[in-house]
């Protein structure tokens, strides 16, 4: 019984997380346990556990005596996350460039190629999923457990806030430039390229918030 419940909660968490990150559940929308349980054909317990996990990840806000809601972000949130992300992800890509093997670089190249193909065909959801994988594989290639733990704390929030560029082809091209620097193990270039890449994601998030658009990835 315990193992089954744990597996269900993991599955429900993944579904709800993807719904939020990909914009299927917009900021401010309610997460009603009974409705989600009926929608996913599960009991309310794994839904409750999933919501608790997403609260801990910072993308859901729990409200006492009422429904949890998808978090709404502010300009301050964007600036705070951007400052932390630049420091950590620059280190991640530098270490990944220094420490990757051929299998690892093949994996991250595959993510880039899937992103590019999806961007060319206008499949925005697949492009954004592959773009997120590009960054997640870099974390693995960096082979630094402490950095992995730090980025894991706010990975979902970062994907949500900064993952949606307006120009998917431009985002893919930025990843191509990063990939080429990684293949060449050019860490000096990465120290310049990665902050510029992350800044473009921050600018897109700032524009969406200023325009009153939903902040979704």
Secondary structure as UniProt FT lines:
FT   HELIX           2..21
FT   TURN            22..23
FT   TURN            27..28
FT   STRAND          30..31
FT   HELIX           33..40
FT   HELIX           44..57
FT   STRAND          60..61
FT   TURN            64..65
FT   STRAND          68..70
FT   HELIX           75..99
FT   HELIX           102..121
FT   HELIX           124..142
FT   HELIX           145..162
FT   HELIX           168..183
FT   TURN            184..185
FT   HELIX           187..210
FT   TURN            211..212
//
